[in-house]
Amino acid sequence: MSTTDASPDPPEAADRDTHRIAAVVQLRPEHEIEYRRLHADVWPGVLATLRRVGVRNYSIFLRDGLLFSYLEYTGDDWTAAQAEIAADPETQRWWQLTDAMQEPLKTTAEGEWWAPAEEVFHLD
C-alpha cells in the first residue's frame, strides 16, 4: 500500500498517542487473486519498515472490489514517517507490484492514491 499518499496527517501529539488512520482504494478485479497472494506473505523488509516508523495494528480489508486500510501510528510526525516508508527500496519494489493492481477512487484528490477515510465513530 502506498502509504505516502494514503491518509491525512493525524493531529500532532506530544505524548505519542496512537493515531487511527484509514483509507480506501479500488482493487482492479483481474488482480484480486495475486493481491491476496502477495498479502498472505508480505515481504519482511516491508513489515520491518512499517514497524520501525511506528505503524501498528495494520489491516487491509476487501469488499466488492474496495480495499479498506486501517492502521495505528504511534509516533508524532506522520509526514516524516510516510517519507521514511517511501524512501525504503524494498517498499518501493512492493509498491511497484501492488499499485498496478489498484485504482484510485474517482473522488480521490489530485496526488493521492489511497483516499483518506474520515472516522465517524470510535469506541475504546
C-alpha positions as CSV (number, residue, x, y, z in Angstrom):
1,M,0.0,0.0,0.0
2,S,1.4,3.4,-1.0
3,T,1.3,4.8,2.5
4,T,2.8,8.2,1.5
5,D,-0.5,9.4,0.0
6,A,-2.8,7.1,1.9
7,S,-4.1,9.3,4.6
8,P,-4.1,12.7,6.2
9,D,-1.7,13.8,8.9
10,P,-3.0,12.8,12.3
11,P,-3.1,15.6,14.9
12,E,0.2,16.4,16.5
13,A,0.7,14.7,19.8
14,A,3.4,15.4,22.3
15,D,2.7,12.3,24.3
16,R,2.9,10.0,21.2
17,D,-0.8,8.9,21.4
18,T,-2.0,6.4,18.9
19,H,-3.4,7.9,15.8
20,R,-6.0,5.8,13.8
21,I,-5.6,6.2,10.1
22,A,-7.9,4.7,7.4
23,A,-8.0,4.9,3.7
24,V,-9.7,3.3,0.7
25,V,-8.7,2.4,-2.9
26,Q,-10.3,0.3,-5.6
27,L,-8.8,-3.1,-6.4
28,R,-8.7,-4.0,-10.1
29,P,-10.8,-7.2,-10.2
30,E,-8.4,-9.0,-12.5
31,H,-5.7,-8.7,-9.8
32,E,-7.6,-9.9,-6.8
33,I,-6.0,-13.4,-6.7
34,E,-2.5,-12.0,-7.0
35,Y,-3.1,-9.2,-4.5
36,R,-4.4,-11.7,-1.9
37,R,-1.4,-14.0,-2.6
38,L,1.1,-11.1,-2.1
39,H,-0.5,-10.0,1.1
40,A,-0.6,-13.6,2.5
41,D,3.2,-13.3,2.7
42,V,4.3,-9.6,2.9
43,W,8.0,-9.2,2.5
44,P,9.8,-9.0,5.8
45,G,11.6,-5.8,4.9
46,V,8.3,-4.0,4.2
47,L,6.9,-5.1,7.5
48,A,10.1,-4.1,9.3
49,T,10.0,-0.6,7.8
50,L,6.4,-0.1,8.9
51,R,7.2,-1.2,12.4
52,R,10.3,0.9,12.6
53,V,8.4,4.1,11.9
54,G,5.6,3.3,14.4
55,V,2.9,1.6,12.4
56,R,1.0,-1.0,14.4
57,N,-2.3,-2.9,14.1
58,Y,-2.3,-2.6,10.3
59,S,-5.1,-4.3,8.4
60,I,-6.4,-4.2,4.8
61,F,-10.0,-5.4,4.2
62,L,-11.6,-6.2,0.9
63,R,-15.3,-5.9,0.0
64,D,-16.8,-5.7,-3.5
65,G,-13.5,-4.5,-5.0
66,L,-12.9,-1.8,-2.4
67,L,-9.8,-2.1,-0.3
68,F,-10.1,-0.5,3.2
69,S,-6.9,0.1,5.1
70,Y,-6.7,0.7,8.8
71,L,-3.5,1.3,10.8
72,E,-2.4,2.8,14.1
73,Y,0.5,5.2,14.1
74,T,2.3,5.7,17.4
75,G,4.7,8.5,16.5
76,D,4.4,12.2,16.5
77,D,5.2,13.1,12.8
78,W,3.2,11.1,10.3
79,T,4.5,13.1,7.4
80,A,8.1,12.2,8.3
81,A,7.1,8.5,8.8
82,Q,5.4,8.4,5.4
83,A,8.6,9.8,3.8
84,E,10.7,7.2,5.5
85,I,8.4,4.4,4.3
86,A,8.5,5.9,0.8
87,A,12.3,6.0,0.8
88,D,12.7,2.3,1.6
89,P,13.9,0.5,-1.5
90,E,12.1,-2.8,-0.6
91,T,8.8,-0.9,0.0
92,Q,9.3,0.9,-3.4
93,R,9.6,-2.5,-5.1
94,W,6.5,-3.8,-3.2
95,W,4.5,-0.7,-4.4
96,Q,5.6,-1.3,-8.0
97,L,3.7,-4.6,-7.8
98,T,0.7,-3.6,-5.7
99,D,0.0,-0.1,-7.1
100,A,-0.5,-1.6,-10.5
101,M,-3.3,-3.7,-9.0
102,Q,-5.2,-0.7,-7.6
103,E,-7.1,2.3,-9.0
104,P,-7.8,5.5,-7.0
105,L,-11.5,6.3,-6.4
106,K,-13.0,8.9,-8.6
107,T,-13.3,11.2,-5.6
108,T,-9.6,10.9,-4.6
109,A,-7.8,14.2,-4.5
110,E,-5.1,15.1,-7.0
111,G,-1.8,13.5,-5.9
112,E,-3.4,10.9,-3.7
113,W,-3.6,7.2,-4.3
114,W,-5.4,5.8,-1.2
115,A,-8.2,8.2,-0.3
116,P,-8.4,9.1,3.4
117,A,-11.4,7.9,5.2
118,E,-12.9,10.1,8.0
119,E,-13.5,8.5,11.3
120,V,-17.1,9.0,12.4
121,F,-17.2,6.7,15.4
122,H,-14.8,5.2,17.8
123,L,-15.1,3.0,21.0
124,D,-12.1,2.1,23.1
